[in-house]
Amino acid sequence: MNKTELIAAMAEKAQITKVDAAKALNAYIDVVKQQLAKGEKISLIGFGTFSVVDRPARSGRNPRTGKTIKIAAKKSAKFKAGKGLI
């Protein structure tokens, strides 16, 4: 399912227009991005939890040359599914 199909399904389920469903979905995505950028955790009971994890620096291998390279530390988004999701 892509974003357009998700918007159509949301509009049908909530009995709203596709425009309103698109606004709601875009607002949700924006809020999640903002909170994760702040390092906050978002918990939706029955659905799951979005959080930010720190990935430490590590060494890796360039698949083309086989040379060892250093991979910098970074922050990454993580989603853990809730019990009610699946």
C-alpha positions as CSV (number, residue, x, y, z in Angstrom):
1,M,0.0,0.0,0.0
2,N,1.4,3.4,-0.9
3,K,0.5,6.8,0.6
4,T,-2.3,7.5,-1.9
5,E,-3.9,4.2,-1.2
6,L,-3.6,4.8,2.5
7,I,-5.3,8.2,2.2
8,A,-8.1,6.6,0.2
9,A,-8.6,3.9,2.8
10,M,-8.5,6.4,5.7
11,A,-11.1,8.6,4.0
12,E,-13.4,5.7,3.4
13,K,-13.0,4.3,6.9
14,A,-13.5,7.7,8.7
15,Q,-16.2,8.8,6.1
16,I,-14.3,12.0,5.3
17,T,-12.9,13.5,2.1
18,K,-9.6,12.4,0.7
19,V,-8.3,16.0,1.1
20,D,-9.1,15.9,4.9
21,A,-7.6,12.4,5.2
22,A,-4.4,13.7,3.4
23,K,-4.2,16.7,5.8
24,A,-4.6,14.4,8.8
25,L,-1.9,11.9,7.6
26,N,0.5,14.7,6.7
27,A,0.0,16.3,10.1
28,Y,0.6,13.0,11.8
29,I,3.8,12.4,9.9
30,D,5.0,16.0,10.6
31,V,4.4,15.6,14.4
32,V,6.2,12.2,14.5
33,K,9.2,13.7,12.6
34,Q,9.3,16.7,15.0
35,Q,9.1,14.6,18.1
36,L,11.7,12.1,16.9
37,A,14.0,15.0,16.0
38,K,13.8,16.2,19.6
39,G,14.7,12.7,20.8
40,E,11.2,12.1,22.2
41,K,9.4,8.7,22.2
42,I,5.9,8.3,20.8
43,S,3.8,5.4,22.2
44,L,0.5,4.5,20.7
45,I,-1.1,1.8,22.9
46,G,-2.1,-1.2,20.8
47,F,-0.2,0.0,17.8
48,G,3.5,0.5,18.7
49,T,6.3,2.8,19.8
50,F,8.4,5.1,17.7
51,S,11.8,6.0,19.3
52,V,15.3,7.2,18.5
53,V,18.3,5.0,19.0
54,D,22.0,5.9,18.9
55,R,24.0,3.7,16.6
56,P,27.7,3.6,17.7
57,A,30.6,4.2,15.3
58,R,31.8,0.9,13.8
59,S,34.0,-0.4,11.1
60,G,32.6,-1.9,7.9
61,R,33.8,-3.2,4.6
62,N,33.5,-1.7,1.2
63,P,31.9,-4.5,-0.9
64,R,33.6,-3.3,-4.1
65,T,37.2,-3.0,-2.9
66,G,37.1,-5.1,0.3
67,K,38.8,-2.3,2.2
68,T,37.9,-1.6,5.8
69,I,36.1,1.7,6.3
70,K,34.9,3.6,9.4
71,I,31.1,4.1,9.7
72,A,30.2,7.2,11.7
73,A,27.9,7.1,14.7
74,K,24.4,8.3,14.0
75,K,20.8,8.4,15.3
76,S,18.2,6.3,13.8
77,A,14.4,6.0,14.0
78,K,13.1,2.7,15.5
79,F,9.5,1.2,15.5
80,K,8.5,-1.5,17.9
81,A,5.1,-3.1,17.1
82,G,2.6,-3.3,19.9
83,K,0.8,-6.5,20.9
84,G,-2.4,-5.4,19.3
85,L,-0.9,-4.7,15.9
86,I,-0.3,-8.2,14.6
